[in-house]
Amino acid sequence: MAAPPLAVTGYDVVMAVHIMAVVIAFGWTFALPLVFAVASKRDPRTLPVLHRIEVQVSRWMLNPALVVILAAGIFLASDGHHWSEFFVQWGLAAIIVIGGLVGAVLMPASRRAEAAVSADLAAWSGEGEFQPGAEYLAATRRLTIVGSIASGLVLLTILFMTIKP
Amino acid sequence: MAPAVTFYTFVLAAHIASIVIAFGVTFAYPVMYAVGLKRERRTMPGFHRIQDSVGKFVISPFLLLALLCGIYLASKLEAWSDFYVQWGIGVIVVLGGLGGAFFSPRERRLAELADRDVGASGVGEVTFSAEYVALRRQVASVGYLAAALVLLTIYFMVAHTGA
């Protein structure tokens, strides 16, 4: 194995931080469909706490990581003189759109889902399969649609950042 | 805008996306534990079952995809002798091994222990057994090490360390 020359440049470190922040900010959102499918089927009583966790992770992980992604992106675009390039402008717009969707749609919808499913569970005897009410289904439909759009945007942005069109 | 999509760049994007999808969720586990333990301890068995499912159906498949993309990229660049490639392959093997041999059986065991402790608490406040607490601490500690390994690997990949 070749000896690893650990030459560290500021650009490399900031680029690594930029990608680490993307992993931390968005990675967990891709697991949410499975998380809620398993919880609904096997442990419906975990649903309110899972929605609460969704809000807490958005607040304490996603939002700060978005700021890190943006700050690191600004450094990288300035250092590499890339401001006029499409992938930089797309990336900036994607961060703003995703941040807006999280704050204005996803977090409020998670709070509504938590309240609705808590009420549904309080009324559930525990016998038979749990059937959530219309309000919960409406909130989760919104979470699914907007969450899918945000996830698609993340994947498209990764593609644009890589191919640099 | 002149699109410059080559198969190589597409595979590189798939490699990065698969790492984001495979490992991102593990960074949320500490928050999941903290909120679950503070707000509703009775949900802990469900959390551990979710972790087990995420390991099987999210982490493992995307780890495999990251490995396949990495093999293609290293071959295309003829970079097999570079440190960052060997490190990356090593880390994927280690994390895959940990997933199958360490995390998965322990997450199932944690679910069983949590179920037992919640059941033993009846309708009162849930108190987890020393066995459960010790195992959860062990899983969390190795989880932190795995997360650190992921972050270090991202740095090596970006810097092409040893190229």
Interface residues (C-beta under 8 A of the other chain):
Chain A: M1 A2 A3 P4 P5 L6 A7 V8 T9 D12 V13 M15 A16 I19 M20 V22 V23 I24 A25 F26 G27 W28 T29 F30 A31 L34 V35 V38 A39 R42 D43 R45 T46 P48 V49 L50 R52 I53 Q56 V57 W60 M61 F86 V154 L155 I158 L159 M161 T162 I163 K164 P165
Chain B: M1 A2 P3 A4 V5 T6 T9 F10 L12 A13 I16 A17 I19 V20 I21 A22 F23 G24 V25 T26 F27 A28 V31 M32 V35 G36 R39 E40 R42 T43 P45 G46 F47 R49 I50 S53 V54 F57 V58 S81 D82 F83 Y84 Q86 W87 V150 L151 I154 Y155 F156 V158 A159 T161 G162
